[in-house]
Amino acid sequence: MCDETEQFGREAARELKVVSVDANPQLMGKKKEVVAVFEFVVQKSMCNMLSILHGGCTATIFDIATSLPIPLFMDYADDWLFTGITSSLSLNYFLPGIEGERLRVVCTTKAGSKRTVTVVGELWSSRGLVASAVHVKMARSAGPQPKL
């Protein structure tokens, strides 16, 4: 087990700042949707040798940010209190995130059932769309159960 100082993605998670959370944006044709918006400044520790946001760090940021609206979307159901387990995380990259640049992560819940939830994420800079993600998570009870 990692001690607290060795946890992967710790600094990236600490950098995420909540801008807004809207649990009822009332979009057409949607029964329920949660939109959560976060911002962060690209730190040197998040970059590759070209001083641009590393793709693995981008995936970590999406993994964290797109998980956060799930308990609200799922009405705090017991299986979703800890945001579930990643089933798949698919990313597309469009522009580099540059060291020192402020980026915004927009996370929108799209579909949910007792077993799975899908959240779409978009990473924006002042120059345009940096990356997008589709994150599918499953309830803790839907995944393999550890044997004690």
N, C-alpha and C positions, 0 to 999 in steps of 0.2 A: 504494500500500500504506500502511495506517495505521501510524503509529508507536505504540509501546506505550501511550503516555499518551492516545491518541485512540480506543482500541478501544471499540466500543459494548458496553455491558454489563459492563465490567471491574469496576466497584464492586459491582454485584449479584453477580457471580461470587465476588468476594472475601468477601462477607458470608456466603455459604453455608457452614455448618459441618456436618460429617458427624456424625450422631447414632448411626446403626447401618447395617450392611449385612448382610443375611441371604441367603446364596446357596442355602439349602436349607430354606425354611420348611415343606416337606412339606404343602402344601395339597392337599385332596382332588382327585383327578382330574388333577393337574398333574404332568407328567414332570419339569419343571424350572422354577423361577421365582426371580427375584432381587428382593428388596425392599430399597430404599435409602431412608433417612430423613435429611433435612437440616433445619436450623433457620436462621433469620436474623431480624434485627431490621429493621423497615421504617425506612429512612433518609430524610431529607428529600429527597435527590437522587432517590429512587425514587417520589416523590409528585407528584400534580398540584396545581393551585392550591387544592384543597379539603383538602389534607394527607392524602389517601388514596392508597394504592398505585395507580400508573398502570397501566392495562390492558396497555400495551406493555411495561412493566417486568415485569409478571406473566408475560407470554408469554416474555420473555427468560429469566426464572428457570426456567420450565418447560422451555424449550429446553435449558438447561444441565443442570438436575437430572435430567431424564428420560433424558438421553444417558449419564450417568455409569455406570449399571449395565450398559450394553450389552456392553462387552468381557468382563465376567465371565459374563454370560448366554450369550454366543456362544463361550465357552471360548477367548477370546483369538485367534480366527481372524484371519488377516492383514488381511482386508477390514474388520474391525470394531475394529481397535486404536485408530483415531481416531474411533470412534463413528458413522461413516457420515455421510450427507447427509440433511437433513430432506426428506421427501417431502410430509408434511402435518402440521400442528399445529393442532388444534381445541380451543378453550377455551370454557368456560361460567363465568360469574361469578355469585356468589350473595350475598356480603357484602363490604363494603369492608374492605381491610386498612388499618389506621390507623397513622399515623406514630408510631414508638416502640414499636409492638406486636411481640411475638415471634410469628413464624409458623413452621409446620412443613410441610415438603414431603415427601409419601410417594409414592415412585415404585415401581411394580410392573411387571415385564416380563410380557407376556401371551402373545406368540407370536413365533416367529422362524423364519426360513428362511435359506438361503444368501444371498438377495437382500434381504429386508426383516425388520424387527423392529418390534413394536408395544409401546409402554410407556404405562401409564396413570399420571397424576399427580393428586394431590389436595393442595390448599393449605388448611391448617387454622389457625384461631385458637382461643383459649379460648372464643370465642362460637359457633363452628361452622365449617362448610365455607365457605371464601372463594371458591374456584374449583376447577375440575377441567379436566383436559386429556387428550387422546389424541394421542400423538406417534408417527407412523410414519416410520421412517428406512430408507434403502436403503444397501446396501453401496457403497463408493466405486467398485467395478468395475461396479456396475449402472447408474450414472448416466452422463451424457454425459462423454466423455473430452476433456480439453483438447488442443488442437492446438499443438504447439511449433514 
